[in-house]
Amino acid sequence: MPTGKSLMPKPVSRREILRRFKALGWSGPYAGGNHMFMRQGNLTVRIPNAHGNDIDWSLMKRILAQAGITPSQWETV
């Protein structure tokens, strides 16, 4: 029975990922090897290049876990 909310979060564009990370106090993106990365203190998180496509939410959850960002924090920015 639909509740008005999507059961699966939508994919996220790379531009949106960078915008939200910056809003959460991360610096970057910085070039490095095959991926750019963002930094906050001593944490470094690689940001994949989807080559024009959006980043799937399953990968986004892993990136957020590495960064110590909860999905609820992510949704508030």
C-alpha positions in Angstrom: 0.0 0.0 0.0 1.7 3.3 -1.1 2.3 5.8 1.6 3.4 8.7 -0.6 7.1 8.1 0.1 9.4 6.3 -2.2 10.6 2.9 -0.9 14.0 3.4 -2.5 15.8 6.7 -2.4 16.6 8.2 -5.8 20.1 8.2 -7.3 22.2 11.3 -6.5 24.1 13.5 -9.0 27.8 14.1 -8.4 27.1 17.9 -8.2 24.5 17.3 -5.5 26.9 15.1 -3.5 29.6 17.9 -3.6 27.1 20.5 -2.7 25.8 18.6 0.4 29.3 17.6 1.5 30.3 21.3 1.4 27.2 22.2 3.3 28.2 19.7 6.0 31.6 21.3 6.4 33.7 19.2 4.1 36.4 20.8 1.9 37.3 19.9 -1.6 36.9 18.3 -4.0 40.6 17.6 -4.5 42.1 15.6 -7.4 43.7 12.3 -6.6 44.3 9.3 -8.7 41.1 8.0 -10.4 38.7 9.7 -8.0 38.3 13.1 -6.4 38.0 13.3 -2.7 36.6 15.5 0.1 38.2 16.1 3.5 37.0 17.0 6.9 39.6 17.0 9.7 41.5 13.7 9.3 38.7 12.0 7.4 39.0 11.6 3.6 36.2 10.2 1.4 36.5 9.4 -2.3 33.8 10.7 -4.6 33.3 8.5 -7.6 33.0 9.9 -11.1 29.9 8.4 -12.6 30.7 9.8 -16.1 27.5 11.8 -16.5 25.3 9.3 -14.6 23.9 9.6 -11.1 25.4 7.7 -8.1 23.1 4.9 -7.0 21.8 5.2 -3.4 23.4 1.9 -2.4 26.9 3.3 -3.1 25.8 6.6 -1.5 25.0 4.8 1.8 28.5 3.4 1.8 30.1 6.8 1.1 28.0 8.3 3.9 29.0 5.6 6.4 32.7 6.2 5.6 32.1 9.9 6.2 30.2 9.3 9.5 27.1 11.1 8.0 23.7 9.6 8.8 21.0 9.5 6.1 18.9 11.8 8.2 21.8 14.4 8.4 22.2 14.0 4.6 18.5 14.7 4.0 18.5 17.9 6.1 21.0 19.7 4.0 
